[in-house]
Amino acid sequence: GVNDIAANKTTEEMKALAVSAIQAARARNARVVFTTVGPYDAASGAQQTVMNEYNTFIKAIGVPVLDLNQMCNSGSNTFASYCTSGDGLHPGQSFNGGAERWGKGFLDMLPLLP
């Protein structure tokens, strides 16, 4: 996620971590749900490219995905004002803020789980 982006991991490194996590979860018969990486206001151009590539990969990986980036992106790859806590990294806690939107998104995904 954002920590990997901030640590300048490559798209390929992040993909490998995602595949490994899915394999480990499935080996334990766990249900798998992924999210895209949400907006990250401090991302450099190169980091934003990796985030975009990773998010595209996650949406095509074959598991239910909650698109946090789409839910709270301002349209310019920053947190939309209605979603942010103000730090450009974490969802807001206010009524109808990012955390509530994300929570409702996960609830909506429950019927998609096998």
C-alpha positions as CSV (number, residue, x, y, z in Angstrom):
1,G,0.0,0.0,0.0
2,V,1.1,3.5,0.7
3,N,3.9,2.4,2.9
4,D,5.3,0.4,0.0
5,I,4.9,3.4,-2.3
6,A,6.6,5.7,0.3
7,A,9.5,3.1,0.5
8,N,9.8,3.4,-3.3
9,K,9.0,-0.3,-4.0
10,T,8.6,-1.1,-7.7
11,T,5.4,-2.1,-9.3
12,E,6.8,-5.6,-9.8
13,E,7.8,-5.9,-6.1
14,M,4.3,-4.8,-5.0
15,K,2.6,-7.3,-7.5
16,A,4.8,-10.1,-6.1
17,L,3.8,-9.2,-2.5
18,A,0.1,-9.2,-3.5
19,V,0.3,-12.6,-5.2
20,S,2.1,-14.1,-2.2
21,A,-0.5,-12.7,0.2
22,I,-3.3,-14.2,-1.9
23,Q,-1.6,-17.6,-2.1
24,A,-1.0,-17.6,1.7
25,A,-4.6,-16.7,2.4
26,R,-6.0,-19.3,0.1
27,A,-3.7,-22.0,1.6
28,R,-5.5,-21.3,4.9
29,N,-8.9,-21.3,3.2
30,A,-9.3,-17.6,4.1
31,R,-11.5,-15.3,2.1
32,V,-9.5,-12.8,0.1
33,V,-10.5,-9.1,-0.4
34,F,-8.1,-6.5,-1.7
35,T,-8.2,-2.7,-1.9
36,T,-6.5,-0.3,-4.3
37,V,-4.0,2.1,-2.7
38,G,-6.0,5.2,-1.8
39,P,-4.9,8.7,-2.7
40,Y,-1.5,9.8,-1.4
41,D,-1.0,13.5,-1.6
42,A,2.8,13.4,-1.1
43,A,3.4,10.9,-3.9
44,S,6.1,11.9,-6.4
45,G,5.4,11.5,-10.1
46,A,7.3,8.2,-10.1
47,Q,5.5,7.0,-7.0
48,Q,2.1,7.9,-8.6
49,T,3.0,5.9,-11.7
50,V,3.8,2.8,-9.5
51,M,0.5,3.4,-7.6
52,N,-1.5,3.6,-10.8
53,E,0.1,0.5,-12.3
54,Y,-0.4,-1.5,-9.0
55,N,-4.0,-0.3,-8.7
56,T,-4.7,-1.5,-12.3
57,F,-3.1,-4.8,-11.5
58,I,-5.1,-5.3,-8.3
59,K,-8.4,-4.6,-10.1
60,A,-7.6,-7.4,-12.6
61,I,-6.2,-10.0,-10.1
62,G,-9.5,-12.0,-9.8
63,V,-10.5,-11.3,-6.2
64,P,-13.1,-8.8,-4.9
65,V,-11.5,-5.3,-4.8
66,L,-12.7,-2.2,-3.0
67,D,-11.4,0.7,-5.1
68,L,-10.4,3.2,-2.3
69,N,-8.6,5.3,-4.8
70,Q,-11.7,5.8,-7.0
71,M,-13.8,6.5,-3.9
72,C,-11.7,9.3,-2.6
73,N,-9.6,10.7,-5.4
74,S,-10.1,14.4,-6.1
75,G,-9.4,13.8,-9.8
76,S,-5.9,15.1,-9.5
77,N,-4.5,12.1,-7.6
78,T,-5.0,13.7,-4.2
79,F,-7.6,13.0,-1.4
80,A,-10.9,14.6,-2.1
81,S,-11.8,17.1,0.6
82,Y,-14.9,15.1,1.6
83,C,-12.7,12.0,2.3
84,T,-9.5,13.2,4.0
85,S,-8.5,13.6,7.6
86,G,-6.5,16.6,6.4
87,D,-3.1,14.9,6.3
88,G,-3.4,13.7,2.6
89,L,-2.9,10.1,3.7
90,H,-5.6,8.9,6.0
91,P,-9.4,8.9,5.5
92,G,-11.5,11.4,7.6
93,Q,-13.6,10.3,10.5
94,S,-16.4,12.8,10.1
95,F,-19.9,11.8,9.1
96,N,-19.7,10.6,5.5
97,G,-15.9,11.0,5.6
98,G,-13.5,8.6,4.0
99,A,-13.5,6.0,6.8
100,E,-17.3,5.8,6.7
101,R,-17.3,5.5,2.9
102,W,-14.6,2.8,3.1
103,G,-16.5,0.9,5.8
104,K,-19.7,1.0,3.8
105,G,-17.8,-0.2,0.7
106,F,-16.6,-3.2,2.6
107,L,-20.1,-4.0,3.8
108,D,-21.3,-3.8,0.2
109,M,-18.6,-6.4,-0.7
110,L,-19.8,-9.0,1.7
111,P,-22.3,-10.6,-0.7
112,L,-19.4,-11.0,-3.2
113,L,-17.4,-13.3,-0.9
114,P,-17.6,-17.0,-1.5
